C-alpha cells in the first residue's frame, strides 16, 4: 500500500511490515504521537500508535500469540521508531 502525502513515514513503515508479514484483510493505524508531545518517549523520537488488524493468520491463536506476531513483524522498529503501541488483533470471524 502506498503512503499518503501527509502520512508520517513511520505509519507507512508499520503498514508495510504488517501487510507483508500478516496479510491483513483490514488494517487501521492511528497516529497519536501529537497527543503525547512532551512525553518522555515522544522526546526520544518514538511515536504512539493504535493498530487494528484483522488477519486470517490469527485464527486459533491466543491474544498473547497475536500480539507477539505483530511485535515480530515490526522488529527493531519497536526499539526506536515506536514508543507505544496499542494492538487490537482479530481473526476474520471476530471482526
C-alpha positions in Angstrom: 0.0 0.0 0.0 1.3 3.4 -0.8 1.9 6.2 1.6 -0.4 9.3 1.5 1.2 12.7 1.1 0.5 13.7 4.7 1.2 10.3 6.3 4.0 10.0 8.8 6.8 7.8 7.3 6.6 5.6 10.4 2.9 4.9 9.7 3.9 3.8 6.2 6.7 1.6 7.6 4.2 0.0 10.1 1.7 -0.6 7.3 4.3 -2.2 5.0 5.7 -4.5 7.7 2.4 -5.7 9.0 1.0 -6.2 5.5 4.0 -8.2 4.4 4.1 -10.4 7.5 0.4 -10.8 8.4 -1.5 -10.3 5.1 -4.4 -8.5 6.8 -7.9 -8.3 5.5 -8.2 -5.0 7.3 -5.5 -2.7 8.8 -6.1 0.6 10.5 -3.2 2.7 12.0 -3.9 5.7 14.1 -1.0 8.0 14.9 -1.5 9.6 18.3 2.1 10.9 18.6 1.0 14.6 18.6 -1.2 13.9 21.6 1.8 12.8 23.6 4.1 15.8 22.8 6.5 16.4 25.7 6.1 12.8 26.9 9.4 11.0 27.6 9.0 8.6 24.6 8.0 11.4 22.3 11.1 13.4 23.2 13.2 10.4 22.4 11.6 10.3 18.9 9.3 7.3 19.3 5.7 7.5 18.1 2.4 6.4 19.7 0.1 4.3 17.6 -3.1 2.4 17.7 -3.3 -0.6 15.4 -6.4 -2.6 14.5 -5.5 -5.6 12.4 -7.7 -8.4 11.0 -5.8 -11.4 9.7 -6.6 -15.0 8.9 -3.2 -15.8 10.4 -4.7 -15.0 13.9 -7.2 -17.8 13.6 -6.9 -20.2 16.5 -4.2 -18.0 18.2 -4.5 -16.6 21.7 -4.2 -12.9 22.3 -0.6 -13.1 23.5 0.4 -15.0 20.4 -1.3 -12.5 18.1 0.5 -9.6 19.8 3.8 -11.4 19.5 3.2 -11.8 15.8 2.6 -8.1 15.5 5.7 -7.3 17.5 7.8 -9.8 15.5 6.6 -8.2 12.2 7.6 -4.7 13.5 11.0 -6.0 14.6 13.6 -3.4 15.6 11.1 -0.5 15.0 9.8 -1.3 18.4 13.1 -0.2 19.9 13.3 3.2 18.3 10.5 4.4 15.9 7.6 3.1 18.1 7.4 4.1 21.7 3.8 3.0 22.4 1.6 0.6 20.5 -2.0 -0.4 21.3 -3.0 -3.5 19.4 -6.4 -4.9 18.5 -5.7 -8.1 16.7 -8.6 -10.1 15.4 -9.3 -13.2 13.2 -11.8 -12.5 10.3 -14.7 -14.1 12.1 -14.2 -11.8 15.1 -14.2 -8.5 13.2 
